Amino acid sequence: GMDRVEDALSNPSIKIDNHSGSNDLQMLPLFEEWLTELDSQKEVGSPPKPFYAQFYNFNNHYPYVGDNYYASLKTTDKFLEGLFGILARAGQLENTIIVGSSDHGEDPSKLSYARIKLWTSHILHSAAYIYYPRHLMPHEGIAETLRMNTKKLTQTLDMYPTIRSILHGGSGLANGNYHDHPLSDPNTAAAEGCMSGIDLTAMQIPEDRVTLAMNIVSSSISHRVLWAINTKEASLYHREGRKEYLGQGLNNNYILKYGSCTKNVKDLCRSSATTRGETNAFLRVMVLLRSYDKGFYGEDVKKCKPVEFFVELLGGEKAINATAKTMAIERSKAMKQEAIDDHPIIIQPHKNIDTIFEEAPPKHAIEPPILKGLGVADTNLVLTDQKGISGWSAPSCDNILLFMPSIAEHATIENQLNSYVLAAMAATFMNLSMVILDAPKDFDGFTSSQFGCSNALKKAPPGLSGIVKSPKWLSNNCAAPCQDSHGYREWDDLRRIASYSIPETVCFNEGRQSKVFVMGGDDIQKYLESRLKDQMAQRPSPVAYDWASRLGASAEEAEIFSQLTGEEQVWDYLGALVARSNLFQFQPWILNDVASYMKQSGVPNAASVKKGKARKEWTVDAIQIQRGDELLSNPKAVQFMSSYWDAHGGYDSEKHNYIPVDHYLREYLSQYKCSRKIRKVYIATSDVKNTKKELSTVGSKEGKGKVKIGCTTFQFVFPPTPSKKERKLSGCAERYSRTVNSIAHFIIFSSAKTFIGDVNSDLGRLVRTFRLKLNEKKSGGNNKPVLLYRTKAVFGKISSLLK
């Protein structure tokens, strides 16, 4: 309990002026006396003792009626002045946080105590304030965020997470996460089906925020319901009450509009009966309420009794869905066309689409879309057939997802590219410009890139930026935000803190405010799984329509995506959009070395890759054969390998560390009928010697490295044999060689006519994603919205990028 309690009703020294309240100025001497006692209890030279004090003020109940209402406001001002003065004299003011709130406002034009008998904006807009000394704030952006939120729609529920955040350091830190009180986090609360407020120090309230109000406790006492849906402009109420006061319409429903009437006494915002035109406006509000980020309410809350009541009042689900579709179409029409001048030439897809995944293809087959997503950075080539990519309004540099690739040793290029794709999905879903921020080379002894080093990389940007460049449609050409106040170390500290909840950080770019979400390479998968995945898959959804548009979908494609049901279809359609979006713009020095690797391997498309473009058709197939440690590090591969050898005489873990080439060939040959053309097949393996030995026993030799198997002649090509110098590479140079090899394999596997291999590793999930294609012509009688171009998994079930 409290150390000391002073009750105006029981303390004879406090005068009660009327039955409704007392003069709170009488409490100030008692408070100062208590502070003096606390100070006397501390040791000499020690800092002031922390304290908590709480006042229940009745100034606005004293004396109340007529002109005395304004006198009561003056008394409130004098009370606050006295309170601040006491704290200043005690040396505590700059170390004290003061929070004030009220249960309701009042109508100063009435000559009696109106309170909830008459609901106007002055009554419903209750007062609240926070005094938060700037030197206690972790950074300057908190003050600006709080100040900006004073002009937004707030609610009483916002006070708890805000106060708790302040007590734990501010800006949503809460000891680094919300684990001990998870419902402080609005997203976690939503997932639990609860209503929660917003931490006003960490998150800027959306202009179109929607809140719910319901009197769950008091309705059990009074047996009267009070339900409301609120926006900054108006509220839609359902309340049982005295109609002569409230001006309700049919069934106790009414609308209260806000605006200029909140600024003076003579022109009050008054309630009025609902009309069709007014309720139509709230159809749009209901769509926003059920969107992912407007109220931070989970599905249980969105389907609660008050919401269901208002849905029926507004015309039912049919009216809501029709409004959502209208809003999506309006947004689509409002999108500005923007010229995109930094994309490379992109090949056209094969025109004859008449095959589907895992069926033996007829004569013509779809072309894989990877080279629609492969580009060379910093070129001025012309974009061709990039359907819909310029049909949306890009986010500004005031709203940024700051992606910080991992610098850990385990973060291979395949792992980093996966994280990059996931971050791009999150950025486009949240409508944020995405900026990559790599660690400087001298950060914490990090002297070279985990991707290795070469002469080509000496002048290249560090980290992932030296490998890929974000396309303009994703980055909006934004630089790293707030460079005057935030360097890499400051952002990395915020990333570590934010890794669970990813709150907004507010900072300033040359006087302009920026809202920044910080995501690390190791955090993005966890964040998507825990926070965004369900929202991304929610259907029907106008948010999904806009998301698809931002990824380059046409209006028709965006409409299809917004109506898809089933997670698998959603992720595959998303993957197909990503695959053709020109997301990967590899740096020219990387493509130069990749092309060299491909040329030495005998892959025929090396020259076109070097130029950042490709021929219309890739004629090479690809088989990925993993052996040794590469295979044993994959649990699914080990499980399959054990089953395979058990079925072929018994598994010996010492002897059997591979899957025979014969198994890969059977999977590959099942994709083809007889062909007169010679099929060139790239065999990706680290065990070239033994793989060639096994292949020598298959089919009949045709000369010049060609082998006839059945009725088709194949030419097998392999990774280049390392030179004596290359075999001696170690450390940084050896890492760069692995990076080039991995990117080459990604391009080859994703672009090949047929791919047989692992689709469950980091590389495999990327390859599968970039072999997806929208089924634009519904070829071969297949009505699936997405096709997976000829791909066979050697082991394990095929999984999407979002596992």
C-alpha positions in Angstrom: 0.0 0.0 0.0 0.9 3.7 0.1 3.2 5.0 2.8 0.8 7.9 3.5 -2.7 8.6 2.5 -4.5 12.0 2.9 -8.3 11.8 2.4 -10.2 15.1 2.0 -13.4 13.5 3.4 -11.7 12.2 6.6 -9.0 14.8 7.2 -10.6 17.6 9.3 -7.9 20.1 8.2 -9.2 19.9 4.6 -12.3 22.0 3.9 -15.1 20.5 1.8 -16.6 23.3 -0.3 -19.6 21.4 -1.7 -20.8 17.9 -2.0 -18.9 17.5 -5.4 -15.4 18.5 -4.4 -12.7 20.4 -2.6 -10.0 22.9 -3.3 -6.9 20.8 -4.1 -4.5 23.6 -3.2 -5.0 22.4 0.4 -3.2 19.2 -0.6 0.1 20.9 -1.5 1.4 21.7 2.0 0.8 18.1 3.0 2.8 16.9 -0.1 5.7 19.2 0.6 5.8 18.0 4.2 6.0 14.4 3.1 8.8 15.2 0.6 10.8 16.9 3.4 10.4 13.8 5.6 11.7 11.6 2.7 14.7 13.9 2.3 15.5 13.7 6.0 15.6 9.9 5.9 18.5 9.7 3.3 22.1 9.7 4.1 24.1 12.9 3.7 25.5 13.2 0.2 23.4 10.5 -1.3 21.0 11.2 -4.1 17.3 11.9 -3.5 15.2 8.9 -2.6 12.9 7.8 -5.4 9.2 8.3 -4.7 5.8 7.8 -6.1 2.8 10.1 -5.4 -0.7 10.1 -6.7 -3.4 12.8 -6.5 -7.1 12.5 -7.0 -7.9 16.1 -8.0 -11.4 17.6 -7.5 -10.6 21.2 -8.6 -13.1 21.0 -11.4 -15.8 20.0 -9.0 -15.1 23.0 -6.8 -17.2 25.3 -6.7 -18.8 24.4 -10.0 -21.8 26.0 -11.4 -22.0 29.2 -13.5 -19.0 31.5 -13.9 -17.3 29.5 -11.1 -16.4 26.8 -13.7 -13.7 29.1 -15.0 -12.6 29.9 -11.5 -12.1 26.1 -11.0 -9.8 26.0 -14.1 -7.7 28.8 -12.5 -7.5 26.7 -9.4 -6.2 23.8 -11.4 -3.5 26.0 -12.9 -2.5 27.2 -9.5 -2.4 23.6 -8.2 0.0 22.6 -11.0 2.1 25.8 -10.5 2.4 24.9 -6.8 3.2 21.3 -7.5 6.0 22.2 -9.9 7.3 24.8 -7.4 7.5 22.3 -4.6 9.4 19.8 -6.7 11.8 22.6 -7.9 12.5 23.6 -4.3 13.2 20.0 -3.4 15.6 19.7 -6.3 13.4 16.9 -7.8 11.7 18.6 -10.7 14.2 17.6 -13.4 14.2 14.0 -12.1 10.4 13.6 -11.8 7.9 12.5 -14.5 4.4 13.8 -14.0 1.4 12.3 -15.7 -2.1 13.7 -15.6 -5.4 12.4 -17.0 -9.1 12.8 -16.4 -12.1 10.6 -16.6 -14.2 13.0 -18.7 -14.4 16.7 -19.8 -17.2 19.2 -19.3 -19.6 21.5 -21.2 -18.8 25.0 -20.0 -21.9 26.4 -21.6 -24.2 24.6 -19.2 -25.2 26.1 -15.8 -25.3 22.7 -14.1 -23.2 19.6 -13.9 -23.6 18.1 -17.4 -21.0 15.4 -17.4 -22.3 12.4 -19.4 -25.8 13.6 -19.6 -24.8 15.6 -22.7 -22.1 14.3 -24.9 -20.1 16.9 -26.8 -16.5 17.0 -27.8 -15.6 18.9 -24.7 -16.9 16.1 -22.6 -15.6 13.2 -24.6 -12.2 14.7 -25.2 -10.8 14.3 -21.7 -7.6 16.0 -20.8 -4.2 14.3 -20.4 -0.6 15.5 -20.2 2.9 14.2 -19.5 5.8 16.2 -18.1 8.9 14.3 -19.2 12.3 16.0 -18.7 14.3 15.8 -21.8 17.5 14.7 -20.1 15.8 11.6 -19.0 14.9 10.6 -22.6 17.2 8.2 -24.4 17.1 10.4 -27.5 15.7 13.6 -28.7 13.2 11.9 -31.0 11.0 10.9 -28.0 10.1 14.5 -27.3 9.1 15.1 -30.9 7.1 11.9 -31.1 5.2 12.8 -27.9 4.5 16.3 -29.2 3.3 15.1 -32.6 1.0 12.5 -30.9 -0.8 15.3 -29.0 -2.4 16.2 -32.4 -3.5 12.6 -33.0 -6.3 10.3 -31.8 -5.2 8.9 -28.4 -7.1 6.8 -25.9 -6.9 6.0 -22.2 -5.4 2.6 -23.1 -2.3 4.4 -24.4 -1.3 5.5 -21.0 -0.3 2.2 -19.6 2.3 1.1 -22.2 3.5 4.7 -22.4 4.1 5.0 -18.7 5.6 1.6 -18.5 8.0 2.3 -21.3 9.1 5.6 -19.7 9.8 3.8 -16.4 12.0 1.3 -18.3 14.0 3.9 -20.2 11.6 5.2 -22.9 11.1 4.7 -26.6 9.6 1.2 -26.1 12.8 -0.2 -24.5 11.0 -2.0 -21.7 14.2 -3.8 -20.7 14.8 -4.7 -24.3 11.5 -6.5 -24.9 7.9 -7.0 -23.7 8.4 -10.6 -22.5 7.5 -9.9 -18.8 4.4 -7.9 -19.7 3.6 -8.9 -23.3 0.3 -7.1 -23.4 2.3 -3.8 -23.3 3.1 -4.5 -26.9 0.0 -3.8 -29.1 0.9 -6.4 -31.6 1.2 -9.1 -29.0 -2.0 -8.0 -27.4 -3.7 -8.2 -30.8 -2.4 -11.8 -31.3 -3.8 -12.7 -27.9 -7.2 -11.2 -28.8 -6.9 -8.3 -26.4 -7.1 -4.5 -26.8 -4.0 -2.5 -26.0 -2.8 1.0 -26.3 0.2 2.4 -28.1 3.5 3.5 -26.5 3.3 7.2 -27.3 7.0 7.6 -26.8 7.9 5.0 -29.4 5.3 5.1 -32.1 3.7 7.9 -34.1 0.0 7.4 -34.2 -1.4 6.9 -37.7 -3.6 9.8 -39.0 -6.3 7.4 -39.8 -6.2 5.5 -36.5 -9.5 3.9 -35.4 -10.2 3.0 -31.8 -13.0 1.0 -30.0 -14.7 1.8 -26.8 -16.9 -0.5 -24.8 -18.1 -0.4 -21.1 -17.6 -4.0 -20.2 -17.5 -3.5 -16.5 -20.0 -0.7 -16.0 -22.6 -2.4 -18.3 -22.7 -5.3 -15.8 -23.8 -2.8 -13.1 -26.0 -0.4 -15.0 -27.2 -2.9 -17.7 -26.7 -0.2 -20.3 -24.3 -0.6 -23.1 -21.9 2.1 -24.4 -20.1 1.2 -27.6 -18.2 3.4 -29.9 -16.0 3.5 -32.9 -13.8 6.6 -33.0 -11.7 8.4 -35.6 -10.0 11.8 -35.3 -13.0 13.3 -37.2 -16.0 11.6 -35.7 -17.4 8.9 -33.5 -20.2 6.4 -34.1 -22.0 5.6 -30.8 -24.5 3.1 -29.6 -25.7 4.1 -26.1 -28.9 3.6 -24.2 -29.7 6.9 -22.5 -32.0 9.9 -22.2 -32.7 11.1 -25.8 -33.5 14.6 -24.9 -29.9 15.0 -23.9 -28.1 12.8 -26.4 -30.0 13.3 -29.6 -29.9 9.7 -30.6 -31.4 8.2 -33.7 -33.0 4.9 -34.2 -31.9 2.2 -31.7 -29.8 4.6 -29.7 -27.3 5.2 -32.4 -25.8 8.5 -33.1 -22.7 10.3 -34.6 -20.6 13.0 -33.0 -18.5 15.0 -35.5 -15.4 16.9 -34.5 -13.6 19.8 -36.2 -13.4 23.5 -35.7 -16.1 23.2 -33.1 -13.5 21.8 -30.7 -11.7 25.1 -30.5 -14.2 27.4 -28.9 -17.2 27.4 -26.5 -19.8 29.0 -28.8 -19.8 26.3 -31.5 -19.8 23.0 -29.7 -19.6 19.6 -31.5 -23.0 18.1 -30.8 -24.3 14.6 -31.4 -26.9 14.0 -34.1 -29.0 11.1 -35.3 -27.3 8.8 -37.8 -28.2 9.3 -41.5 -27.3 7.1 -44.5 -24.6 9.5 -45.7 -22.9 9.6 -42.3 -23.0 5.8 -41.8 -21.5 5.3 -45.3 -18.5 7.3 -44.1 -18.1 4.7 -41.3 -18.2 1.9 -43.7 -14.7 3.1 -44.7 -13.8 3.4 -41.0 -14.8 -0.2 -40.4 -12.5 -1.3 -43.3 -9.6 0.6 -41.6 -10.4 -1.0 -38.3 -10.0 -4.4 -39.8 -6.8 -3.5 -41.5 -3.6 -4.7 -40.0 -2.2 -1.5 -38.5 -5.0 1.0 -37.7 -6.2 -0.1 -34.3 -3.7 -2.8 -33.3 -6.6 -5.1 -32.5 -6.5 -8.9 -33.1 -9.0 -11.0 -34.9 -10.9 -11.8 -31.7 -11.4 -8.1 -31.0 -12.4 -7.4 -34.6 -15.1 -10.0 -34.3 -16.4 -9.0 -30.9 -20.0 -8.2 -30.1 -19.8 -4.4 -30.5 -18.0 -4.7 -33.8 -20.5 -7.2 -35.1 -23.3 -4.8 -34.0 -21.8 -1.9 -36.0 -21.1 -4.1 -39.0 -24.8 -4.9 -39.1 -25.8 -1.3 -38.5 -23.7 -0.3 -41.5 -25.2 -2.8 -43.9 -23.5 -6.1 -43.1 -20.4 -7.9 -44.4 -21.5 -7.5 -48.0 -21.4 -3.7 -47.6 -18.1 -3.8 -45.8 -16.5 -6.0 -48.5 -17.9 -3.8 -51.3 -16.5 -0.7 -49.6 -13.1 -2.4 -49.2 -13.0 -3.2 -52.9 -14.0 0.4 -53.8 -11.3 1.7 -51.6 -8.7 -0.6 -53.2 -9.8 0.5 -56.7 -9.6 4.2 -55.7 -6.1 3.7 -54.4 -5.1 2.0 -57.6 -6.5 4.8 -59.7 -4.7 7.4 -57.5 -1.3 5.8 -58.0 1.1 8.0 -59.9 3.1 6.7 -62.8 6.8 7.1 -62.2 9.6 6.7 -64.7 12.1 4.1 -63.6 15.4 4.7 -65.2 17.8 2.5 -63.3 16.5 -1.0 -64.3 18.4 -3.1 -66.8 17.0 -4.9 -69.8 14.9 -7.8 -68.7 14.2 -10.8 -70.9 10.7 -11.6 -72.1 9.2 -14.8 -70.8 8.7 -17.7 -73.2 5.4 -17.1 -75.0 4.2 -20.7 -74.9 3.2 -21.6 -71.4 1.7 -25.1 -71.3 3.3 -27.0 -68.5 3.1 -27.3 -64.8 5.3 -28.4 -61.9 6.2 -32.1 -61.8 4.6 -33.1 -65.0 6.7 -34.2 -68.0 6.6 -31.1 -70.2 5.4 -31.1 -73.8 7.4 -29.5 -76.6 7.1 -25.9 -75.3 7.5 -24.9 -71.7 7.5 -21.7 -69.6 10.7 -19.9 -69.2 11.9 -19.4 -65.6 11.6 -15.8 -64.4 15.0 -15.4 -62.7 16.4 -13.1 -65.3 13.5 -10.9 -65.0 14.8 -10.4 -61.5 18.5 -10.3 -62.4 20.1 -7.0 -63.1 23.3 -5.1 -63.1 23.4 -2.0 -60.9 24.1 1.5 -62.1 23.1 1.1 -65.8 20.9 3.2 -67.9 19.3 0.4 -69.9 15.7 0.5 -70.7 13.1 -1.5 -68.8 11.0 -3.8 -71.0 7.7 -5.5 -70.1 8.0 -4.8 -66.3 4.3 -5.0 -65.9 2.8 -2.7 -63.3 6.1 -1.9 -61.6 5.7 1.9 -61.9 2.0 1.8 -61.1 2.2 2.8 -57.4 3.2 5.8 -55.4 6.5 5.2 -53.8 7.0 5.7 -50.0 9.1 8.7 -49.0 12.4 8.8 -47.1 10.4 9.9 -44.1 9.3 6.3 -43.6 12.1 3.8 -43.7 12.8 0.1 -43.0 16.5 0.1 -42.2 17.9 -3.4 -43.0 21.2 -4.2 -41.2 22.7 -7.4 -42.7 24.2 -9.8 -40.2 28.0 -9.7 -39.8 28.2 -13.1 -38.1 30.4 -15.7 -39.6 27.4 -18.1 -40.2 25.8 -15.4 -42.4 26.7 -16.9 -45.8 25.7 -15.1 -49.0 22.8 -17.5 -49.4 21.6 -16.7 -45.9 22.0 -12.9 -46.5 20.1 -13.0 -49.8 17.2 -14.8 -48.1 17.1 -12.2 -45.4 17.3 -9.4 -48.0 14.2 -10.9 -49.8 12.3 -11.2 -46.6 13.2 -7.6 -45.6 12.0 -6.4 -49.0 8.7 -8.3 -48.5 8.3 -6.6 -45.1 9.1 -3.2 -46.4 6.7 -3.4 -49.3 4.0 -4.8 -47.1 4.4 -1.9 -44.6 4.9 0.6 -47.4 8.4 1.7 -46.3 11.4 2.7 -48.3 14.1 0.1 -47.6 17.7 1.1 -47.0 20.6 -1.3 -46.5 23.0 -0.3 -43.7 26.2 -2.4 -43.6 28.7 -2.5 -40.9 31.8 -0.3 -41.6 35.0 -2.3 -42.1 36.4 -1.2 -38.8 33.3 -2.0 -36.7 34.2 -4.1 -33.6 37.3 -5.5 -35.4 35.3 -6.4 -38.4 38.2 -5.8 -40.9 36.8 -7.5 -44.0 33.5 -8.6 -45.5 32.2 -12.0 -44.6 31.8 -12.3 -48.4 35.6 -12.2 -48.8 37.9 -9.7 -50.5 39.3 -9.2 -54.0 40.7 -6.4 -56.1 37.2 -5.8 -57.4 35.9 -5.2 -53.9 38.6 -2.8 -52.7 36.6 0.2 -53.7 33.2 -1.4 -53.3 30.7 -0.7 -50.5 31.1 -2.9 -47.5 29.0 -6.0 -46.8 25.9 -6.9 -48.7 25.9 -3.5 -50.5 29.1 -4.6 -52.3 27.1 -7.6 -53.7 23.7 -6.1 -54.5 22.1 -2.7 -54.9 18.5 -2.1 -53.9 16.4 -1.1 -56.9 14.9 2.4 -56.9 11.4 1.1 -56.5 12.5 -0.4 -53.2 15.0 2.1 -51.8 13.4 5.3 -53.3 17.0 6.4 -53.5 17.0 7.1 -49.7 20.2 7.3 -47.9 20.8 6.0 -44.3 18.5 8.1 -42.1 19.5 10.7 -39.5 23.3 10.6 -40.1 23.9 13.6 -37.9 22.6 11.8 -34.8 22.8 8.1 -35.7 25.8 6.2 -36.8 26.1 2.5 -37.4 26.7 1.8 -33.7 23.6 3.8 -32.6 21.4 1.9 -35.1 22.9 -1.4 -34.1 22.1 -0.7 -30.4 18.5 0.1 -31.4 18.4 -3.1 -33.5 19.4 -5.2 -30.6 16.8 -3.6 -28.4 14.1 -3.8 -31.2 14.8 -7.4 -32.3 11.6 -8.6 -30.6 9.1 -5.8 -31.3 10.6 -3.7 -34.0 9.1 -0.4 -32.8 9.4 2.9 -34.7 12.4 5.1 -34.0 11.9 8.7 -34.7 14.9 10.9 -35.7 15.5 13.9 -37.9 17.0 14.4 -41.4 18.0 18.0 -41.9 15.0 19.2 -39.9 12.5 16.6 -41.3 11.2 13.8 -39.1 11.9 10.2 -40.2 10.2 7.2 -38.8 12.6 4.2 -39.0 12.0 0.5 -38.4 15.3 -1.2 -37.7 15.6 -4.9 -38.7 18.7 -7.1 -38.5 19.5 -9.9 -40.9 19.1 -12.4 -38.0 15.8 -10.9 -36.8 13.7 -10.6 -40.0 12.6 -14.3 -40.2 11.5 -14.2 -36.5 9.7 -10.9 -37.0 7.8 -12.0 -40.0 6.8 -15.3 -38.4 5.6 -13.7 -35.1 4.2 -10.4 -36.3 3.5 -10.1 -40.0 2.8 -13.5 -41.4 -0.8 -13.8 -40.3 -1.5 -10.2 -41.4 0.1 -10.9 -44.8 -2.1 -13.9 -45.4 -5.3 -12.3 -44.2 -8.0 -12.3 -47.0 -9.9 -10.6 -48.4 -7.6 -7.6 -47.9 -7.2 -4.1 -49.5 -3.8 -4.1 -47.9 -2.8 -7.1 -50.0 -4.0 -5.3 -53.1 -1.7 -2.3 -52.4 1.2 -4.7 -51.4 1.0 -6.5 -54.7 0.9 -3.2 -56.6 4.1 -2.1 -54.9 5.7 -5.3 -56.1 4.7 -4.6 -59.7 1.4 -6.4 -60.1 -1.1 -5.1 -62.6 -4.6 -4.1 -61.3 -5.9 -7.6 -62.3 -3.0 -9.4 -60.6 -3.4 -7.3 -57.4 -7.1 -8.1 -57.3 -6.3 -11.9 -57.6 -3.7 -11.6 -54.9 -6.0 -9.8 -52.5 -8.6 -12.5 -52.8 -6.4 -15.6 -52.6 -7.1 -18.1 -49.8 -4.7 -20.5 -48.3 -1.1 -19.6 -47.2 0.6 -21.8 -49.8 -1.1 -19.9 -52.7 -0.4 -16.5 -51.0 3.3 -17.2 -50.5 3.7 -18.7 -54.0 1.9 -15.7 -55.7 4.1 -13.4 -53.6 7.2 -15.3 -54.7 6.3 -15.0 -58.3 5.9 -11.2 -58.0 9.2 -11.0 -56.2 10.9 -13.2 -58.9 10.0 -10.8 -61.7 10.4 -7.5 -59.7 14.1 -6.9 -60.5 14.8 -7.2 -56.8 18.4 -8.5 -57.3 20.6 -5.9 -58.9 24.0 -7.6 -58.6 26.9 -5.2 -58.7 28.8 -5.2 -62.0 32.0 -6.4 -60.5 30.2 -9.4 -59.1 28.5 -10.2 -62.4 31.9 -10.0 -64.1 33.4 -12.7 -61.9 30.2 -14.8 -62.0 30.3 -14.7 -65.8 33.9 -15.8 -65.7 33.0 -18.7 -63.5 30.2 -19.7 -65.9 32.4 -19.4 -68.9 35.0 -21.7 -67.4 32.2 -24.2 -66.6 30.9 -24.2 -70.2 27.6 -22.7 -69.3 26.5 -20.9 -72.6 24.9 -17.8 -71.0 28.0 -16.3 -69.4 28.4 -13.3 -71.8 24.8 -12.2 -71.4 25.0 -12.4 -67.6 28.1 -10.3 -67.7 26.1 -7.5 -69.4 23.3 -7.8 -66.9 20.9 -9.3 -69.4 20.3 -12.7 -70.9 19.2 -14.4 -74.1 15.5 -15.2 -74.3 16.0 -18.9 -73.6 18.4 -20.7 -71.4 19.4 -24.0 -73.0 21.2 -25.5 -70.0 19.7 -27.8 -67.4 21.1 -28.0 -63.8 21.6 -30.9 -61.4 22.8 -30.2 -57.9 24.7 -33.1 -56.4 25.7 -32.7 -52.7 28.2 -35.0 -51.0 30.3 -35.4 -47.9 30.0 -32.6 -45.3 27.7 -30.6 -47.6 25.2 -33.4 -47.5 25.7 -34.5 -43.9 25.0 -31.0 -42.6 21.4 -31.2 -44.0 19.1 -33.3 -41.6 16.5 -33.9 -44.4 19.3 -35.1 -46.7 20.7 -37.5 -44.1 17.2 -38.9 -43.4 16.6 -39.5 -47.1 20.1 -40.9 -47.6 19.6 -43.4 -44.8 16.2 -44.5 -46.3 17.8 -44.8 -49.8 20.6 -47.1 -48.7 18.3 -49.2 -46.5 16.3 -49.9 -49.6 19.5 -50.8 -51.5 21.2 -53.3 -49.3 21.6 -51.5 -46.0 22.9 -48.1 -44.7 26.5 -47.8 -43.4 27.1 -44.4 -41.9 30.9 -44.8 -42.3 30.6 -45.7 -46.0 27.5 -44.0 -47.3 28.0 -40.3 -47.2 26.4 -39.6 -50.6 23.4 -40.3 -52.8 24.4 -42.0 -56.0 24.3 -40.1 -59.3 21.9 -42.7 -60.6 19.1 -41.4 -58.3 19.6 -37.8 -59.6 19.5 -38.9 -63.2 16.3 -40.8 -62.7 14.6 -37.7 -61.3 16.1 -35.6 -64.2 15.2 -38.0 -67.0 11.6 -38.2 -65.8 11.2 -34.6 -67.1 12.0 -35.5 -70.7 10.8 -37.4 -73.6 13.0 -38.2 -76.6 14.7 -35.1 -78.0 16.8 -34.7 -81.2 18.6 -31.7 -79.6 21.7 -32.2 -77.5 20.8 -31.4 -73.9 23.6 -29.5 -72.0 23.5 -30.3 -68.3 25.5 -28.4 -65.6 26.4 -30.7 -62.7 27.0 -28.6 -59.6 29.1 -30.7 -57.2 32.1 -30.4 -54.9 33.1 -34.0 -55.8 33.7 -33.7 -59.5 36.0 -36.6 -59.7 33.7 -39.3 -58.3 30.7 -37.8 -60.0 32.4 -38.1 -63.4 33.4 -41.7 -62.5 29.8 -42.6 -61.8 28.5 -40.9 -65.0 31.0 -42.9 -67.1 29.1 -46.0 -66.4 25.8 -44.5 -67.7 24.6 -44.6 -71.3 26.9 -44.8 -74.4 29.6 -42.3 -75.3 29.0 -40.1 -78.3 32.4 -38.4 -78.3 33.5 -34.9 -77.2 32.1 -35.4 -73.7 28.6 -36.4 -74.9 26.6 -39.3 -73.6 23.5 -40.9 -75.1 21.0 -42.1 -72.5 18.0 -43.7 -74.0 17.0 -41.7 -77.1 18.6 -38.4 -76.1 22.2 -37.2 -76.2 23.4 -35.2 -73.2 26.5 -33.1 -72.6 27.5 -32.8 -69.0 29.6 -29.8 -67.9 31.1 -29.2 -64.4 32.4 -26.4 -62.2 35.8 -25.2 -63.3 38.8 -27.1 -62.0 40.6 -24.8 -59.5 44.1 -23.7 -60.5 47.1 -24.5 -58.4 47.0 -20.8 -57.1 43.2 -21.1 -56.4 43.7 -24.3 -54.4 46.0 -22.4 -52.1 43.5 -19.6 -51.4 42.6 -19.2 -47.7 40.9 -16.7 -45.5 39.4 -13.6 -47.1 40.2 -14.6 -50.8 38.8 -18.1 -50.3 35.6 -16.6 -48.9 35.2 -14.4 -51.9 35.6 -17.4 -54.2 32.8 -19.2 -52.3 30.6 -16.1 -52.7 31.1 -16.0 -56.5 30.4 -19.7 -56.8 27.2 -19.4 -54.7 25.9 -16.5 -56.8 26.7 -18.3 -60.0 24.8 -21.4 -58.8 21.9 -19.2 -57.8 21.7 -17.7 -61.2 22.2 -21.0 -63.0 19.8 -23.0 -60.9 17.1 -20.3 -61.1 17.4 -19.9 -64.8 17.9 -23.4 -66.0 15.3 -25.2 -68.2 15.1 -27.9 -65.5 16.5 -28.0 -62.0 17.0 -31.1 -59.9 18.4 -30.5 -56.4 17.9 -29.3 -52.8 15.1 -26.8 -52.4 15.0 -26.6 -48.6 18.4 -25.0 -47.8 18.9 -21.2 -47.9 20.0 -21.5 -51.5 17.2 -23.9 -52.3 14.4 -21.7 -51.0 15.8 -18.8 -53.1 16.0 -20.9 -56.2 12.5 -22.2 -55.7 11.2 -18.6 -55.3 12.8 -17.4 -58.4 11.5 -20.3 -60.5 7.9 -19.3 -59.7 5.8 -17.6 -62.4 2.3 -16.2 -62.6 0.1 -18.4 -64.7 -1.1 -15.6 -66.9 -2.5 -17.8 -69.7 -3.9 -20.7 -67.6 -1.9 -23.0 -69.8 -2.5 -26.7 -70.3 -5.9 -26.5 -68.7 -4.3 -25.6 -65.4 -6.1 -22.9 -63.4 -3.5 -22.6 -60.6 -2.5 -18.9 -60.2 1.2 -19.8 -60.0 3.4 -22.3 -61.7 6.7 -23.7 -60.5 8.9 -24.2 -63.5 10.3 -27.7 -64.0 11.8 -28.3 -60.5 12.3 -31.6 -58.7 13.3 -31.9 -55.0 15.8 -34.7 -54.5 14.8 -35.1 -50.9 12.4 -33.4 -48.5 9.2 -31.5 -49.1 9.4 -28.4 -51.2 8.9 -25.3 -48.9 8.4 -21.6 -49.6 10.6 -18.7 -48.6 8.4 -18.2 -45.6 8.7 -21.7 -44.1 
